[in-house]
Amino acid sequence: MLILGIETSCDETSVAVVKNGRLVLSNIISSQIDLHRKTGGVVPEVAAREHVVRIVPVIEEALKKARLPGIQRSLQLSDIDAIAVTYGPGLLSSLLTGVSAAMTLAKVLNVPLIPVNHIAGHISANFLVDAQDIKEGARLPPAPKFPAVVLTASGGHNELVLWHDHGKYTFLGATLDDAAGEAFDKVARMLGLPYPGGPSIQKAAQAGDPTRYPLPLVFLEPWPLGKKSKEAVQKAVESGHSTKANYNWNFSFSGLKTAVRNLTYGKRRTKRFIADVAASFQEVVCHVLAEKLVRAAQIYKVNEVHLAGGVSANSRLRELVAEKVAIPEIAAQKIRLRYCSSLQFCTDNAAMIASAGYFLYKKEPAKYKKWQPIEADPNLKLQKK
């Protein structure tokens, strides 16, 4: 089954063609990073105008670059079996472009139209593999083994969810203020590093000392650990806790952001200072994210933990989660760690939307047989179990 995915929830105009929810035949991303770098963040009106200009050329390029094994010609719209599109959450003015394009294509082609939650798309990104990688010997990632706990962390979202099945989730917690990716962007700006902040902070941190500045570890109450040191966190992981009521699964990064602002105010920004602050900040954010993810996996007795969203590309976060999953007490559960096979699938892209749409369609095909209009929802929530 060939699904054309469309993603325009923020500042990336992306269209992809994915076979059977896993094999990516094309994944075109027209980025607006250079445009928004001038302002240090996304300006909604500017992003929306760019989507209108770019959407048709990106659709054409996605079809042109898609190739089925054994077939040399480019795909045509007539080859597409269904259309999947992000309809929320995100910037309303940006979402409208993708939704309008998807509704038009589905109506003209008389194929199913599948509305996809942007966060569900990020979760499905962990099952994608590029067709070119398959040619070079890569294998398709294994299917998910439910239940799983998923951490989605990006510039606009920061959620911890219990994943029961495709399209079925239990919400555990989210950020109460800044998302992790947003905090990376703002701290990068304080340090004079370029937008987007995630890659900039990670690059600067490579030359820094993560223990140089003792920034606050904020877990939120109730939490058995309180605001303890990283050493205390490690000991607590090893000793274990057993009741769900002891845990607050929400996140907060505004206090950490303020601590960095106070630390950097009036300071001369030498390369060493920037590197040490970046490393210290990254270490604290990643410890909080990793600890809550792995602790939830232990408490809810899941089979897998998933990292999703742009922040999941951070190498230090992946290292910390892998370390915590390997702790004997948790390793006994044989929890499998999952994240994107390629960094191109971590950030916003249409391949993940096509993948999520495929699994939704396979679960309830009758639900999507008849064309019906979609309304963009900037505040869309994940579907509960």
C-alpha positions as CSV (number, residue, x, y, z in Angstrom):
1,M,0.0,0.0,0.0
2,L,1.4,3.4,-1.1
3,I,0.6,6.3,1.1
4,L,1.4,9.9,0.4
5,G,2.0,11.8,3.6
6,I,1.8,15.6,4.1
7,E,3.3,17.5,7.1
8,T,3.0,21.3,7.6
9,S,2.4,21.6,11.3
10,C,5.1,24.2,11.9
11,D,7.9,25.4,9.6
12,E,8.7,22.3,7.5
13,T,6.9,21.7,4.3
14,S,7.2,17.9,3.8
15,V,5.7,15.3,1.5
16,A,6.7,11.6,1.4
17,V,5.7,8.4,-0.2
18,V,5.9,5.3,2.1
19,K,5.1,1.7,1.3
20,N,3.3,-0.4,3.8
21,G,4.0,2.0,6.6
22,R,7.7,1.2,6.9
23,L,9.6,1.6,3.6
24,V,10.3,5.2,2.7
25,L,10.4,5.7,-1.1
26,S,10.8,9.5,-0.8
27,N,10.8,12.0,2.0
28,I,11.1,15.6,0.8
29,I,11.6,18.3,3.5
30,S,11.6,21.9,2.5
31,S,13.1,23.6,5.5
32,Q,12.5,27.2,6.6
33,I,15.4,27.2,9.1
34,D,17.4,29.9,7.3
35,L,14.3,32.1,7.1
36,H,13.5,31.9,10.8
37,R,17.1,32.0,11.9
38,K,17.0,35.8,11.6
39,T,14.3,36.0,14.4
40,G,15.7,33.1,16.4
41,G,12.4,31.2,16.2
42,V,9.3,30.5,14.0
43,V,7.1,33.4,13.0
44,P,3.6,31.8,12.3
45,E,2.6,34.2,9.6
46,V,5.9,33.8,7.7
47,A,5.7,30.0,8.0
48,A,2.2,29.9,6.7
49,R,3.0,32.0,3.6
50,E,6.0,29.8,2.8
51,H,3.9,26.6,3.0
52,V,1.5,28.0,0.4
53,V,4.4,28.7,-2.0
54,R,6.2,25.4,-1.4
55,I,3.5,22.7,-1.1
56,V,2.8,21.9,-4.8
57,P,6.5,21.8,-5.8
58,V,7.3,19.5,-2.8
59,I,4.4,17.2,-3.8
60,E,5.8,17.0,-7.3
61,E,9.3,16.3,-6.1
62,A,8.2,13.6,-3.7
63,L,6.5,11.7,-6.5
64,K,9.4,12.2,-8.9
65,K,12.0,10.8,-6.5
66,A,9.9,7.8,-5.3
67,R,10.8,4.5,-7.0
68,L,9.2,1.1,-6.4
69,P,11.7,-1.8,-6.5
70,G,12.0,-3.1,-10.0
71,I,10.2,-0.2,-11.6
72,Q,12.3,2.6,-13.1
73,R,9.7,5.2,-13.7
74,S,8.7,7.9,-11.2
75,L,5.4,7.4,-9.4
76,Q,2.3,9.1,-10.5
77,L,-0.6,10.4,-8.4
78,S,-2.6,7.5,-9.8
79,D,-0.3,5.1,-8.0
80,I,-1.2,6.5,-4.6
81,D,-3.6,4.4,-2.5
82,A,-4.3,6.8,0.3
83,I,-3.4,10.3,1.6
84,A,-2.3,10.9,5.2
85,V,-2.0,14.4,6.6
86,T,-1.1,16.1,9.9
87,Y,-4.2,17.9,11.2
88,G,-2.9,18.9,14.6
89,P,-1.4,19.9,17.0
90,G,0.6,22.8,15.5
91,L,0.3,26.3,14.1
92,L,-3.2,26.7,12.7
93,S,-2.2,28.8,9.8
94,S,0.5,26.2,8.8
95,L,-1.8,23.2,9.3
96,L,-4.4,24.6,7.0
97,T,-2.1,24.4,4.0
98,G,-1.4,20.7,4.4
99,V,-5.0,19.8,5.2
100,S,-6.4,21.7,2.2
101,A,-3.9,20.1,-0.1
102,A,-4.6,16.6,1.3
103,M,-8.4,17.0,1.0
104,T,-8.1,18.2,-2.6
105,L,-5.8,15.3,-3.6
106,A,-8.0,12.6,-1.9
107,K,-11.1,14.0,-3.5
108,V,-9.7,14.1,-7.0
109,L,-8.0,10.7,-6.7
110,N,-11.0,9.2,-4.9
111,V,-8.7,7.5,-2.3
112,P,-9.0,7.3,1.5
113,L,-8.0,10.5,3.5
114,I,-6.4,9.7,6.9
115,P,-6.0,12.5,9.5
116,V,-3.0,12.0,11.7
117,N,-2.0,13.4,15.0
118,H,1.5,15.0,14.7
119,I,2.7,13.4,17.9
120,A,1.5,10.0,16.8
121,G,3.5,10.6,13.7
122,H,6.7,11.1,15.7
123,I,6.0,7.9,17.5
124,S,5.7,6.0,14.2
125,A,8.9,7.4,12.9
126,N,10.8,4.7,14.8
127,F,9.6,2.0,12.3
128,L,10.8,3.7,9.2
129,V,13.7,2.8,7.0
130,D,14.9,4.5,3.8
131,A,14.6,2.4,0.6
132,Q,18.2,3.3,-0.2
133,D,19.4,1.8,3.1
134,I,17.5,-1.4,2.3
135,K,19.5,-1.6,-1.0
136,E,22.7,-1.3,1.1
137,G,21.7,-4.2,3.4
138,A,19.6,-2.6,6.1
139,R,16.6,-4.4,7.5
140,L,13.2,-3.2,8.4
141,P,12.9,-2.3,12.2
142,P,10.9,-4.9,14.1
143,A,7.2,-4.2,14.8
144,P,6.4,-2.6,18.2
145,K,5.8,-4.9,21.1
146,F,3.1,-3.3,23.2
147,P,2.7,-1.8,25.7
148,A,5.5,0.8,25.4
149,V,6.3,4.1,27.0
150,V,7.1,6.9,24.6
151,L,8.9,10.2,25.3
152,T,8.2,12.8,22.6
153,A,10.4,15.8,22.9
154,S,10.7,18.7,20.4
155,G,10.5,22.4,20.1
156,G,6.8,22.5,20.6
157,H,6.0,19.3,22.5
158,N,7.2,17.4,25.5
159,E,5.0,14.5,26.5
160,L,5.3,11.1,28.2
161,V,2.7,8.6,27.1
162,L,1.8,4.9,27.6
163,W,1.3,3.4,24.2
164,H,-1.2,0.5,24.1
165,D,-1.7,0.0,20.3
166,H,-1.7,2.1,17.2
167,G,-3.9,5.1,17.9
168,K,-4.5,4.2,21.6
169,Y,-2.6,6.0,24.3
170,T,-2.7,6.9,28.0
171,F,-1.4,10.4,28.7
172,L,1.1,10.4,31.6
173,G,2.6,13.9,31.6
174,A,3.8,16.9,29.6
175,T,5.7,20.1,30.1
176,L,4.1,22.7,32.2
177,D,6.0,25.5,30.5
178,D,8.8,25.2,27.9
179,A,9.3,22.1,25.9
180,A,12.8,20.6,25.9
181,G,13.5,21.7,22.4
182,E,12.2,25.2,23.1
183,A,14.6,25.4,26.1
184,F,17.5,24.3,23.9
185,D,16.6,27.1,21.4
186,K,16.4,29.8,24.1
187,V,19.6,28.7,25.9
188,A,21.4,28.7,22.5
189,R,20.3,32.2,22.0
190,M,21.6,33.2,25.4
191,L,25.0,31.8,24.4
192,G,25.0,33.4,21.0
193,L,24.7,30.0,19.2
194,P,22.7,29.7,16.0
195,Y,19.1,28.4,15.6
196,P,18.0,25.7,15.9
197,G,19.4,25.3,19.4
198,G,19.4,21.5,19.7
199,P,22.3,20.8,17.3
200,S,24.1,23.9,18.3
201,I,24.1,23.1,22.0
202,Q,25.1,19.5,21.3
203,K,28.0,20.6,19.2
204,A,29.2,23.1,21.7
205,A,28.8,20.6,24.6
206,Q,31.3,18.2,23.0
207,A,34.1,20.5,24.1
208,G,32.6,21.3,27.5
209,D,32.6,19.9,31.1
210,P,29.0,18.8,32.1
211,T,29.9,19.1,35.8
212,R,31.3,22.6,35.6
213,Y,28.1,24.4,36.5
214,P,25.6,22.7,39.0
215,L,22.3,23.6,37.3
216,P,19.0,22.5,39.0
217,L,17.6,19.0,38.3
218,V,13.8,19.7,38.4
219,F,11.7,16.5,38.7
220,L,8.5,18.2,40.2
221,E,6.7,16.9,43.2
222,P,5.6,14.3,44.1
223,W,8.8,12.6,43.1
224,P,10.7,10.3,45.4
225,L,14.0,11.9,44.5
226,G,13.1,15.5,44.9
227,K,15.7,18.0,43.6
228,K,18.7,15.7,44.2
229,S,22.1,15.4,42.6
230,K,22.8,13.1,39.6
231,E,24.4,10.7,42.1
232,A,21.3,10.5,44.1
233,V,19.2,9.9,41.0
234,Q,21.5,7.0,40.0
235,K,21.2,5.4,43.5
236,A,17.4,5.8,43.4
237,V,17.2,4.1,40.0
238,E,19.3,1.2,41.4
239,S,17.2,0.8,44.6
240,G,13.8,1.3,42.9
241,H,10.4,2.6,43.9
242,S,7.1,0.8,43.4
243,T,4.0,2.9,43.5
244,K,2.7,5.0,40.6
245,A,1.3,7.6,43.0
246,N,4.9,8.6,44.0
247,Y,5.6,10.1,40.6
248,N,4.8,13.3,38.8
249,W,5.3,12.6,35.1
250,N,5.2,16.3,34.1
251,F,8.2,18.3,33.0
252,S,9.3,21.9,33.7
253,F,12.3,23.7,32.1
254,S,11.5,27.3,32.8
255,G,13.4,27.3,36.1
256,L,16.4,25.7,34.4
257,K,16.3,28.3,31.6
258,T,16.2,31.1,34.3
259,A,19.2,29.5,36.0
260,V,21.2,29.6,32.8
261,R,20.2,33.2,32.2
262,N,21.4,34.2,35.7
263,L,24.6,32.3,35.1
264,T,25.4,33.9,31.8
265,Y,24.2,37.5,32.6
266,G,27.1,39.9,32.3
267,K,29.6,37.1,31.7
268,R,32.2,37.2,28.9
269,R,31.2,34.5,26.5
270,T,34.5,32.7,25.8
271,K,34.6,29.5,23.9
272,R,35.3,27.6,27.1
273,F,32.5,29.3,29.0
274,I,30.0,28.6,26.2
275,A,31.1,24.9,25.9
276,D,30.8,24.3,29.7
277,V,27.4,26.0,30.0
278,A,26.1,24.1,27.0
279,A,27.4,20.8,28.4
280,S,26.0,21.4,31.9
281,F,22.6,22.4,30.5
282,Q,22.4,19.5,28.1
283,E,23.4,17.0,30.9
284,V,20.6,18.2,33.2
285,V,17.9,18.2,30.5
286,C,18.8,14.8,29.3
287,H,19.0,13.3,32.8
288,V,15.5,14.5,33.6
289,L,14.1,13.2,30.3
290,A,15.9,9.9,30.6
291,E,15.1,9.3,34.2
292,K,11.3,9.9,33.8
293,L,11.1,7.8,30.7
294,V,12.9,4.8,32.2
295,R,11.2,5.1,35.5
296,A,7.8,5.0,33.8
297,A,8.9,2.0,31.8
298,Q,9.7,0.2,35.1
299,I,6.6,1.2,37.0
300,Y,4.2,0.4,34.1
301,K,6.0,-2.8,33.2
302,V,6.3,-2.2,29.5
303,N,8.2,-4.1,26.8
304,E,9.7,-1.1,25.0
305,V,10.8,2.5,25.6
306,H,10.7,4.9,22.6
307,L,12.4,8.2,22.0
308,A,10.6,10.4,19.5
309,G,10.7,14.0,18.3
310,G,13.6,16.3,17.4
311,V,15.3,16.1,20.8
312,S,15.5,12.3,20.4
313,A,18.3,13.0,17.9
314,N,20.5,14.2,20.8
315,S,23.3,11.6,21.3
316,R,23.7,12.3,25.0
317,L,20.0,11.6,25.6
318,R,20.3,8.3,23.7
319,E,23.4,7.4,25.8
320,L,21.7,8.1,29.1
321,V,18.5,6.1,28.3
322,A,20.6,3.2,27.1
323,E,22.6,3.3,30.4
324,K,19.5,3.4,32.6
325,V,17.8,0.6,30.7
326,A,21.0,-1.5,31.2
327,I,20.9,-1.1,35.1
328,P,20.5,-4.6,36.5
329,E,17.2,-3.9,38.2
330,I,15.7,-2.6,35.0
331,A,17.6,-4.8,32.6
332,A,15.8,-7.8,34.2
333,Q,12.6,-6.6,32.5
334,K,14.3,-6.9,29.1
335,I,13.0,-3.5,27.9
336,R,13.9,-2.7,24.4
337,L,15.1,0.8,23.5
338,R,13.8,2.2,20.2
339,Y,14.6,5.4,18.3
340,C,14.8,6.5,14.6
341,S,17.0,4.5,12.3
342,S,18.0,7.8,10.6
343,L,18.2,11.3,12.0
344,Q,16.1,12.6,9.1
345,F,13.1,10.9,10.7
346,C,13.6,12.6,14.1
347,T,12.6,16.1,13.1
348,D,9.3,17.0,11.4
349,N,8.8,15.0,8.2
350,A,6.0,13.5,6.2
351,A,7.2,9.9,6.2
352,M,6.3,9.6,9.8
353,I,2.8,10.9,9.0
354,A,2.4,8.4,6.2
355,S,3.5,5.6,8.5
356,A,1.1,6.5,11.3
357,G,-1.7,6.8,8.7
358,Y,-1.0,3.4,7.3
359,F,-1.3,1.7,10.7
360,L,-4.5,3.6,11.5
361,Y,-6.0,2.6,8.2
362,K,-5.0,-1.1,8.6
363,K,-6.7,-1.1,12.0
364,E,-10.0,0.5,10.9
365,P,-10.2,0.6,7.1
366,A,-13.9,1.2,7.0
367,K,-13.5,4.4,9.0
368,Y,-11.5,6.0,6.1
369,K,-13.2,4.6,3.1
370,K,-15.6,7.5,2.6
371,W,-14.1,10.9,1.9
372,Q,-15.0,13.5,4.5
373,P,-13.7,17.0,5.3
374,I,-10.9,17.4,8.0
375,E,-10.7,20.4,10.3
376,A,-7.3,21.4,11.5
377,D,-7.0,21.4,15.3
378,P,-4.0,23.3,16.7
379,N,-4.6,21.9,20.2
380,L,-5.3,18.2,19.2
381,K,-4.6,15.6,21.9
382,L,-3.6,12.0,21.5
383,Q,-6.5,9.5,21.4
384,K,-7.0,7.9,24.7
385,K,-7.3,4.1,25.2
